Amino acid sequence: MIELLRKLYRGKPLTAVEVRTAFEQIMTGATNPVQLGAFLALMSSRQPTVEELVGAAEAMRQFVVPVKASTDVIDTCGAGGAGSRLFNVSTTAAIVAAACGVTVAKHGNMAVTSRSGSADVLRELGVNISAPVELQERCLREIRIAFCYAPQHHPAMKHVVDARKALGFPTIFNLMGPLTNPAGARRQLVGVPSVELVPLVAAALHRLGAQRAMVACGRDSAASPMCELSTSGPTVMCLLESDEIKNVTLNPADVGLELTASGEMEINSPAESAALIRRVLAGEKGPARDMVLLNTAAALWVGKAIKALPQGITRAAQAIDSGRAAAVLEQLGQITNSTAAAP
């Protein structure tokens, strides 16, 4: 670790093997707190390289508590770190996507930089976020969606909790959620907090074996970044398909949606986010619904359920207006709060 710290201090990037070695030490508690804090701070002083992202993900995947899922499972886990004030768009999109027939192992955690993390809002919505793996697998079988609570599936992360809190700024661990899905999802919709990270995360997913992915960074009404596809401004994306990565910039009008003010979708707490999600799933029209429709369409594209985003927007609207999406959320709460993992 000392040699790696010296290399980072000199401004040199690490190889995938070096980062994997460092993370293996970190995940087993073999690194003292001072070295850990220095390592994370030095890594956060610049954008990570693809090699560094791959090495960190490979190490973390060795320690994950897995969930059994079908090979077509997707994830809509974002990286966070943008300080978002929006309601939980990707979590809502995951629910609607499941109602459209796509299996979703939603990886997530409590809020760190945003006002409401996926775990925070799902708990407000009545979901047992700490449901055992057996119930998560039952959810995937019966309703096509499960929530994989990060601390439950990455127990080795206990060695970095205090350091991350003490540092108070995003670290490379913020990018690990989308790269370490417990169900081994190889089809992913990933929101990142800067346009610079879009091609890096896409390349890392490719190196790690992803089959199909969309990595996106949108802009809100004030031109600030958001970890979602945006209806308030342009979205910069990388599409990974058939071992090819394409760079795309998407505007709301490109898919038939109106440009909306992001301020109408901002919340101050998980309770406010949960209330807005319930209104969207009840069929309320407005900016929040449009954001959910667009991001659900992206999830359906990742899941190979559609060929083009406009088609996905139509399917997402049907899932909401028919009541299927609201029913999926209700069932998710019922199953995760039960005691039986049905065969």
FENCORHU-V936103 format. One record per pair of residues at least 12 apart in sequence whose ideal C-beta (glycine too) atoms are under 7 Angstrom apart, sorted by the first residue. I is the first residue (numbers start at 1). J is the second residue. Records with the same first field share a line. If there is no record, write none. Layout:
BEGIN
I=J / J
END
This chain:
BEGIN
1=22 / 25 / 31 / 35 / 39
4=18 / 22
5=35 / 38 / 39 / 42
8=42 / 43
9=42
13=49 / 51 / 52
14=52
15=51
16=51 / 54 / 55
17=55
18=55
19=52 / 55 / 56
20=55 / 58 / 59
22=39
23=55 / 56 / 59 / 60
24=59
26=159 / 160
27=59 / 60 / 63 / 156 / 159
29=159
33=163
36=160 / 163
37=163 / 166 / 167
40=163 / 167 / 171
41=167
43=171 / 172
44=169 / 170 / 171 / 172
47=196 / 197 / 200
48=172 / 175 / 200
50=200 / 203 / 204 / 207
53=175 / 179 / 200 / 201 / 204
54=204 / 207 / 208
56=172 / 176
57=176 / 179 / 180 / 204 / 208
60=154 / 176 / 180
61=180
63=154 / 156
64=153 / 154 / 180 / 182
65=133 / 152 / 153 / 155 / 182
66=182 / 184
67=105 / 133 / 136 / 137 / 146 / 148 / 182 / 183
68=137
69=103 / 105 / 140 / 183
70=103
72=103 / 187 / 303
73=103 / 104 / 105 / 183 / 185
74=102 / 103 / 104 / 185 / 187 / 188 / 189 / 299 / 302 / 303
75=104 / 105 / 106 / 107 / 181 / 185 / 188
76=90 / 93 / 94 / 104 / 106 / 189 / 299
77=106 / 107 / 108 / 177 / 178 / 181 / 190
78=90 / 178 / 190 / 191 / 227
79=174 / 175 / 177 / 178 / 190 / 191 / 192 / 193 / 227
80=112 / 113 / 114 / 174 / 193 / 227
81=113 / 170 / 174 / 193
82=113 / 193 / 225 / 226 / 227
83=113 / 114
84=114 / 226 / 227
85=115 / 266 / 267
86=226 / 228 / 262 / 265 / 266
87=265 / 267 / 273 / 276 / 277 / 288
88=116 / 118 / 121 / 273 / 277
89=228 / 291 / 292 / 295
90=191 / 228 / 295
91=106 / 108 / 118 / 121 / 122
92=277 / 280 / 292
93=292 / 295 / 296 / 299
94=106 / 145 / 299
95=145 / 325 / 328 / 329
96=292 / 296 / 316 / 319 / 320 / 325
97=296 / 299 / 300 / 303
98=143 / 144 / 145 / 328
99=319 / 324 / 325 / 328
100=300 / 305 / 315 / 316 / 319
101=144 / 305
102=144 / 299 / 300 / 303 / 305
103=140 / 144
104=144 / 145
105=140 / 146 / 148 / 181 / 182 / 183 / 185
106=118 / 145 / 146 / 147 / 148
107=148 / 150 / 177 / 181 / 182
108=147 / 150
109=150 / 151 / 177
113=170
115=267 / 268 / 269
116=267 / 269 / 270 / 273
119=149
120=270
121=270 / 273 / 274 / 277
122=147
124=270 / 271 / 274
125=274 / 277 / 329 / 333
126=333
127=147 / 332 / 333 / 336
128=336 / 337
129=147 / 149
130=149 / 152
131=336
134=341
135=335 / 336 / 341
136=148
138=335 / 341 / 342
139=332 / 335 / 336
142=335
143=328 / 331 / 332 / 335
145=328 / 332
148=182 / 183
150=177
153=182
154=180
160=173
175=201
178=190 / 201
179=204 / 208
186=209 / 210 / 211
187=211 / 212 / 213 / 302 / 303
188=205 / 210 / 213 / 302
189=214 / 298 / 299 / 302
190=213 / 215
191=216 / 217 / 227 / 228
192=215 / 217 / 227
193=217 / 225 / 227
194=217 / 225
195=217 / 236
197=217
198=215 / 216 / 217 / 236 / 237 / 238
199=238
201=215
202=215 / 238 / 240 / 245
203=245
205=240
206=240 / 245
210=240
212=240 / 241 / 302 / 304
213=240 / 302
214=237 / 239 / 298 / 301 / 302
215=237 / 238
216=229 / 235 / 237
217=235 / 236
218=230 / 233 / 235
219=232 / 233 / 234
220=232 / 233 / 262
221=233 / 261 / 262 / 263
228=291 / 295
229=250 / 294 / 295 / 298
231=252 / 257 / 259 / 260 / 287 / 290 / 291 / 294
232=259 / 260 / 261 / 262
234=249 / 250 / 251
235=250
236=249
237=250
255=294 / 309 / 310 / 313
256=310
257=290 / 294
260=287 / 290
261=287
264=286 / 287
265=287 / 288 / 291
276=288
280=292
281=320 / 325 / 326 / 329
282=326
283=320 / 321
292=316
293=313 / 316 / 317
294=313
296=312 / 316
297=309 / 312 / 313 / 316
300=312 / 315
END
